[in-house]
Amino acid sequence: MSIVDTPERRQLRELTRAFVTREVLPHLDDWERAGEVPRALHASAAKLGLLGIGFPESVGGSGGDLLDSIIVTEELIRSGGSSGLVAALFTHGIALPHMVAAAGAHSGGSLGGRLGGTASRGDDSLVERYIRPTLAGTMIGALAITEPDTGSDVAGIRTTARRDGDHYVVNGSKTYITSGHRADFVTTAVCTGFSGSGELTLLVIDKGLPGFTVGRRLEKLGWHCSDTAELSFVDVRVPVANRIGAENTGFLAIMQHFATERLSLATQAYATAQRCVELATRWCRDRETFGRPLASRQVIRHRLAEMHTRAEAARSYVHEVAARVAAGEPVVTEVAMAKNVAVAACDQVVDQALQLHGGFGYLRDAEVERHYRDARILGIGGGTTEIMNEIIAKGMGL
């Protein structure tokens, strides 16, 4: 029995599949055109326990581990959802972990112990004010790291936070923020040294604070149902109680949680590839040209076989690496390789799947067309393919 094929995890797959069939498929095209998913979808997912998968019950989660989270992501896409839907519905997967870890540090737990430093007294209150409501589907959170001048260079963040009594005064801007328009709060990386010094701290900034402006909705190639925003901070006063962990521990916290974000993106990549193999196979069985089904031709069968092989190989490797991460192994290099392997497989498979669909694949009515657009971001988000190669090269001693 595979580590991801236990009776409990098969039930989790069935639960996710039923959720997608009932709550997502009838509406996804409309959400794509609207540019966002409704807040009610978060409540529906929370009611089933899907939002809380991978988060401890002590903070309002459903329990489970990284592999359980991967199963939900994989099944959501393979059931007809999309990576854009994953980004919109599970943004809390990147907005909350730093808070959960810091609360663990305050209580002496192992999660926070890996953050370094001592958690602030505000960390326990963050659980009640942000984590529990988000996992219950009544709040939406976002993560703000990227800036107009700093993408992969996290240490170069220029948004500053100056201490003023019981508050920080925040100035700067963020861009490409997933769920930035709908978010009630934003876990924000700020520089608490001089601008660009790399001395980073994480603050939870509430929407509606004076000086906090959500800018224009960014129009994108893909992930249309996932709203993306620019954020601006002008003398925004944020309570010190909204700090996550100790001051100047933000960079380490961000780096430590990149592993799970990258594995999530890797999962979205191989799952998209698997879904496109299924769509292309179905199409080639049903589509006839010159009086014969496409699948009756050897060249088509071999192409489908190669697509299936790439998708399954990527899935197996991502699962192996995820199991090692869940076990606490320091596998930074392997995580980077898993992301690149899965993204490469996705790029190849999605391209071939659309080609096999012919002219229909180019239409918005074709599901494969959405996957083709959505797939392009996977080699950029969470660290580009080039950054992953730098990590791999460093792991090789180069």
N, C-alpha and C positions, 0 to 999 in steps of 0.2 A: 504493500500500500504506500502510495506517495505521501510525502509529508504534507502536501496540500490537498490530499484526497481522503480525508478522514470523514466519518459519518457526520460529525458536527459541521465540517466545512462544506460538505455537500448540501446540508440544510441551509447554510448561509448563502450558497449559490442560488438555491431555489428561492429563498426569500428575496434576494436581490433581483432575480429574473422576474418574479411576480411583480415587484415594485416597478420595474422598468415597463413591463407590459401594461400595467394598470395606470400608472401615474405619469409616465414619460412619453411613450410612443404616440399617443393621440395628440400631443401638444408640441412636440419638439420642433417641428417646422415653424410653428407660430412663434416660439421662443427665439428661434434663429433670426427671424425677421424683426422681432421686437428688440433684440439685442441684450436680453437678460432672461433669467428664469424667475418665476414668482417667489415671493417669500414663503408662500404656503407650501411650496415643495420642500423647504427645509423642515417645516413642522411635520410633514408627512413622513419624511425620511427619519426624523428623530423619533417619531412615535413607534416605528418599527425597530429602533435601535441601531439603524445604519449609520447615523451621524456619529455615534459614540464608539463605533468599532475602533479598537486600537488605543482607546483612552481608558485609564483605570476607573473602576467604579467609584473610588474615593473622591473623584472630582466630577462625578455625574456621567461618566462614560459607560460603555457596554462591556468593557473588558476586551480580552483578545490581544493579539500582538500584531507585529508588522505583517506577518503572512496573512492574517485575517483581513487586514486592510487591503492588501494586494488582491485578495480574492474578490472583494467587493468591487474594486476598481475594474478588474479584469471582466467580471461578469456583467457589470453595468454596460461596458462597451460591446461585449460579445452578444448582448441581448438586444442591441439596436440603439443604444445610447451613443455617446461620443466623448472624445477627450475634452471637448469644450464643455460638455455637461459636467464632467468630473471637476474641471477647474472651477465652474460656477458653484456647484453644490458642496464641494469639499474644500473650499478655500480655508476653512478652519484647520485643515491638516497642516498648513504652514503658519497660520496666525496664532495657534494656541500652544504648540509644544514647548516653546520657550517659557511660557507661564507655568505649565505643568511641571517642567523640570525645576524651575526656581522654587515652586512651592514644595517640591520634594527636598530641595536643599534646606529649606527652613525647618522641615520636620526631620531632617537627618537622613532622608531617603537617598538611595543610590543614584537616582536620576539627577538630582540637583548636585550631588557630590562631584559629578563629572563637569559641572559648569565652572568650578573654581570660584573662590571667594565665598562670601556669606550672603545669603538672601536677605532682602530687606523685610521689615515687618509688614510691608504692604502686600507681600506675595500671597499670604493666606486670603486677604480680602479680594485679590484678583480672581481667585477661584470662584467666589460667590458672585462677584460683580460681572465677570465676563465668561469664564469657562463653562459653568453650569448653564447659564442662559443660552449660550451658543450651542452646546450639545443638546439642549432641549428644543432647538429650532426657533427660539424667540429672538435671538440676536444673530447678526452676521458680522464676522471679523475679516480683516484683510491684513496682509503683510506688506510693509513699505520699506524696501531696501534700495532699489534701483533709482538712480537720479539721472538727469539729462546728460551729465558729464561723467558718470560712473556707472558702468554696468557690471562687468565681471570683477572690476577693481573695488571690492567691498571696502578695503582699508582706506580708499580715497574719498569716502563719503564726506560731503561738505555741509549737510544740514546740521546746524549747531543747536546745542541746548546749554544755556547758561543758567547756573543755579542762582536763584533769587529767593532766599528764605525757604518757604515750604513748597516752592514751585520751581520748575524749569521753564525758561523762556526759549521757545523753539522758533528758529528761522531757517527757511530753506524750501526745497521742492523735491517732489518724487514723481516718477513717471512709470508707465506700463503697469499700473497697480491693478491686479486682478480683483474683481468685486469692489473696486474703489468707489463706484457710484452707490452701491447698495449697502455698503458696510456701515455698521453703527459705531465701530471703533477700528483703529488701525494700529497694529503692533509695528512701531516705527524705529528704525535704526537712526540714531543721531550721534553726532560727534561731541563728546563732552570735554575734549581738549581743544587745541586750536584747529581750525578748519583743515581737513585732510590729514590729520595727525594719526588716524587709525585708532584713536582712543574712543571706542564706541560704547554706547549704552542703548538699551532697548526701553522705550516708553510706550505705554498704551495711551493713545490720543483719541478722545471721543469726538465724533462728528458733532458739529454745532458749536464747538468752542470758538469764541471770538478770534478772528485771524486765521482760522482753518477753512480753506476754500477747496471745494472739489471742482476741478476744472472740467473741460470739455470731455465728452465721451469719445474715446479713441476708436476710430474705425479700423478694422483689421482684415487681413487676408482670410483668416479662419477664426475658430472659436467664437463664432458670432453670437451664441447664446450666453457667453461669458462677458459681462461688462468690464471695461478697462478704463482707468481714469488717470488724470494728472492731479496731483495734490500740491497745495501751496500752504506754507506756514509763515505767517508774519506776526511776530511777537505773541505767539500762542502760549498761554500760561497753562502748563500741565502740572498737576500735583505731583510732588515727589512720591506720594503713595502709589502712583501709577508706574513707577519704575519697576522693571523686571530684573530681579537679582541685584547684585551690587553694581555700583557705578564702574564703568570701563571694562565690564566683562561681556559686553555685547558681541564683540568680534568672535570670541571663542564660542559663544552660544550659537551664533549664526553658522559657523563652520561645522559644529557638531550636529546640527540638524539638517545640513545639506544632504547627508547620506539618505535619509528617508525621503526627502523631496526628489532626489535624483532617481531613487528606485521607483517612486510613484510615476515619474515621467517615463522610465524604462518600461514599466508595466503598461502604461497607456500606449506606448509604442508597439510592443509585441501583441497586445490585445487588439489594437487597431489592425495590425497585420493579419491576425487570425480572423477577424471579422471580414476583412476584405477577401481573404481566401474563400471563406464561406459564400460571400456574395458572388464572387467571380465563378466559383464552381457551379452554383445554382444557375447563374446566367448562361454558362457554357453548355449546361445540360439541356436548357430549355430553348436556347436561341438556335435557329436553323439558318444555314446559309447554303445555297446551291443544293437544297433538298436533304441536308444532313445536319445533325446537331454539331455545334462547334466542338464539343467534347469528344466527338468520334475521330477527330484528327490528332495524330500523334504529337504534332508540334504543340498543340494546345494542352494536351494531357501532360506533356513534359514540363511545359511552363507552369502549370498548376502544381505539379509535383515539386518543382523547385521553390515556388512560393510557399508551399506548405512546409517544406523542410526548413527554410529560413525562419519562418515564424515559430515553429516548434523548438528549434535549436535556441533561439533567443529566449523563449519562455523558460526553457529548462535552466539556462544559465542564470537568468534573473532570479528564479526561485532558489537556486543554490546559494547565490550571493546574499539574498534576503534572509535566508535561514541562518547564515553566518552572522549577519548584522544583528538579527534577533537574539542570537546567542551571546552577543557582546564582543564579538571578535573585531579587531581594528582592521577593516578591509577597505581602506580608502581607495587603493588602486583598483581593486576588483569592482567596487561600486562604479567607478569611472568607466571601466571596461564594459560592465553590464549595460550602462546607459548607451554607450556608443554602439555596442553590438545590437541592441534592441532598436535604436533609432535607424541604423543602417538597414536592418531587415525591414522595418516599417517603410522607409523611403522606397526601397526596391519593390516591395510587394504592392504597396498602394499605387505606385505608378503603373505596374503591370496590370493590376486589377482594373484601373480605369481604361487602359488601352484595350483590354479584352471586352469591355462594355461598349466600345465603339462610340458613336455619336451620342448615344443615350447617357453614357458615363459623364459627358460634359454638361449635362443639364442639372439644374437645381433639384429636379424631381428624383434624381438618382442618389441613393444613400452614399454610394462610393465617392460621389463628387464632394460631399461634405468631409469625408475622411481624408480625401486628397488635400483639401485646404487645411484642415485641422492638423494634419501630420507635420506640416512644415515648421511649426513652433517647437516641436519636441527636441530638435537638435540645438535649440537656442536657450530655452528656459532651463533654469536650475544650473546653469554653467554650459557654455557652448561646447560643441564637439571638439573645438580646438583647445579649450581649457581642459577638457577631459584628457586629451592627448598629452598635455603638459603634465598632468597629475600622473598619468601612466608612465611617461618617460622618467619622471622623478622616482617613481616606484622601481623602475629598472636600474636606478643608479646613474642615469644619464645627466 
